[in-house]
């Protein structure tokens, strides 16, 4: 390669790198706008219904919101596919011991054509056995909601801490 070709190659490469870097600085990370405000409001309402039941140990309400084909993926606990096993674990390990706090403004909702919606967000879990004010780490979650028979069911959960 001749010196002039090398210089041209370097100039073009540097231009591409600089434009990529400046473009990435202009990306807004908190600019989520729901595709459907109505769907967003519905899923936020159902998130609140489910986690109110979770925080108050209303196992029957939780059971009614879970699909019979529930799959729960937990980064530390692995995969659970038995609704009954999940309900037993909630009763044994969560009821009266743990509460969930949604990080305000973190929920995003996207439609899934002919099925329902996917909800993504950030939440914190508080161990009620620890003194009030004990810090907790935020974790990400994904919930797949199925709309069936005029109600919403949780079919898949991914919980990352």
C-alpha positions as CSV (number, residue, x, y, z in Angstrom):
1,X,0.0,0.0,0.0
2,X,1.3,3.5,-0.9
3,X,1.7,6.2,1.7
4,X,-1.2,8.2,0.1
5,X,-3.5,5.2,0.3
6,X,-2.6,4.5,3.9
7,X,-3.3,8.1,4.8
8,X,-6.7,8.0,3.0
9,X,-7.5,4.7,4.7
10,X,-6.6,6.1,8.2
11,X,-8.6,9.3,7.6
12,X,-11.7,7.3,6.5
13,X,-11.4,4.9,9.5
14,X,-11.0,7.8,11.9
15,X,-14.0,9.6,10.5
16,X,-16.1,6.5,10.9
17,X,-15.0,5.9,14.5
18,X,-15.6,9.6,15.4
19,X,-19.0,9.7,13.9
20,X,-20.0,6.4,15.6
21,X,-18.8,7.8,19.0
22,X,-20.6,11.1,18.6
23,X,-23.8,9.3,17.5
24,X,-23.7,7.1,20.6
25,X,-23.5,10.2,22.8
26,X,-26.7,11.5,21.3
27,X,-28.7,8.4,22.2
28,X,-31.2,9.1,24.9
29,X,-31.6,6.2,27.4
30,X,-34.7,7.4,29.2
31,X,-36.9,8.3,26.2
32,X,-39.4,5.4,26.4
33,X,-42.8,6.2,25.1
34,X,-45.4,3.4,25.1
35,X,-46.7,2.2,21.8
36,X,-50.2,2.1,23.4
37,X,-50.9,4.2,26.5
38,X,-53.9,2.1,27.2
39,X,-51.9,-1.2,27.1
40,X,-49.2,0.4,29.3
41,X,-51.8,1.6,31.9
42,X,-53.4,-1.9,31.9
43,X,-50.1,-3.7,32.5
44,X,-49.0,-1.2,35.2
45,X,-52.4,-1.8,36.9
46,X,-51.9,-5.6,36.7
47,X,-48.4,-5.3,38.0
48,X,-49.8,-3.4,41.0
49,X,-52.5,-6.0,41.5
50,X,-50.1,-8.9,41.4
51,X,-47.4,-7.2,43.6
52,X,-50.0,-6.0,46.2
53,X,-51.0,-9.6,46.5
54,X,-47.3,-10.6,46.7
55,X,-46.6,-8.0,49.5
56,X,-49.7,-9.0,51.5
57,X,-49.3,-12.7,51.1
58,X,-52.5,-13.1,49.2
59,X,-51.6,-16.5,47.7
60,X,-55.0,-17.1,46.1
61,X,-54.8,-13.8,44.2
62,X,-51.2,-14.6,43.1
63,X,-52.3,-18.1,42.0
64,X,-55.2,-16.7,40.0
65,X,-52.9,-14.3,38.1
66,X,-50.3,-17.0,37.2
67,X,-50.9,-19.1,34.1
68,X,-51.0,-22.8,34.5
69,X,-48.1,-23.0,32.1
70,X,-45.9,-20.5,34.2
71,X,-42.2,-20.5,33.6
72,X,-40.1,-18.6,36.2
73,X,-36.4,-17.9,35.3
74,X,-34.3,-16.6,38.2
75,X,-30.7,-15.8,37.8
76,X,-29.8,-17.3,41.2
77,X,-32.5,-20.0,41.6
78,X,-32.7,-21.3,38.0
79,X,-35.8,-22.3,36.1
80,X,-39.1,-23.3,37.8
81,X,-41.9,-24.6,35.7
82,X,-44.3,-26.0,38.3
83,X,-47.0,-23.4,39.4
84,X,-47.5,-25.5,42.6
85,X,-43.8,-25.5,43.4
86,X,-43.6,-21.7,42.8
87,X,-46.6,-21.1,45.0
88,X,-45.1,-23.3,47.8
89,X,-41.8,-21.4,47.5
90,X,-43.7,-18.1,47.8
91,X,-45.5,-19.2,50.9
92,X,-42.4,-20.6,52.5
93,X,-39.8,-18.0,51.5
94,X,-41.7,-14.8,50.8
95,X,-44.9,-14.4,52.8
96,X,-44.2,-12.0,55.7
97,X,-40.5,-12.0,55.0
98,X,-40.0,-10.0,51.7
99,X,-41.7,-7.1,50.0
100,X,-41.3,-5.7,46.6
101,X,-40.8,-2.0,45.7
102,X,-41.1,-0.9,42.1
103,X,-38.5,1.7,41.0
104,X,-40.7,4.6,39.9
105,X,-40.8,5.3,36.2
106,X,-38.9,2.1,35.3
107,X,-41.7,0.1,33.6
108,X,-41.8,-0.3,29.8
109,X,-44.6,-2.2,28.1
110,X,-44.6,-3.6,24.6
111,X,-47.4,-5.4,22.8
112,X,-47.1,-9.0,21.6
113,X,-49.4,-9.4,18.6
114,X,-52.2,-11.8,19.2
115,X,-50.9,-12.8,22.6
116,X,-50.5,-10.0,25.1
117,X,-47.6,-7.9,26.3
118,X,-44.1,-7.9,27.7
119,X,-43.3,-5.8,30.7
120,X,-39.8,-4.8,31.7
121,X,-38.7,-2.8,34.7
122,X,-36.6,-2.5,37.8
123,X,-37.6,-3.3,41.3
124,X,-36.1,-3.8,44.8
125,X,-36.9,-6.5,47.3
126,X,-36.8,-5.7,51.0
127,X,-36.1,-8.4,53.6
128,X,-38.6,-7.6,56.4
129,X,-36.4,-9.4,58.9
130,X,-33.8,-6.7,58.6
131,X,-33.9,-3.3,60.3
132,X,-35.9,-0.6,58.4
133,X,-33.8,1.4,56.0
134,X,-31.4,-1.5,55.2
135,X,-30.3,-0.9,51.7
136,X,-31.4,-3.3,48.9
137,X,-30.1,-3.7,45.4
138,X,-32.2,-3.0,42.4
139,X,-32.9,-5.9,40.0
140,X,-34.3,-6.1,36.5
141,X,-37.4,-8.1,35.6
142,X,-39.3,-9.2,32.5
143,X,-42.9,-10.4,32.7
144,X,-44.7,-11.9,29.7
145,X,-48.5,-11.3,30.1
146,X,-51.1,-13.2,28.1
147,X,-54.5,-11.6,27.5
148,X,-57.1,-14.4,27.5
149,X,-60.8,-14.5,28.4
150,X,-60.8,-10.8,29.2
151,X,-58.1,-11.1,31.8
152,X,-54.4,-11.0,32.1
153,X,-52.1,-13.9,33.2
154,X,-48.4,-14.1,33.9
155,X,-46.9,-16.8,31.7
156,X,-43.2,-16.1,31.9
157,X,-41.0,-14.2,34.4
158,X,-37.3,-13.4,34.2
159,X,-35.9,-12.1,37.5
160,X,-32.4,-10.7,37.6
161,X,-30.7,-9.5,40.7
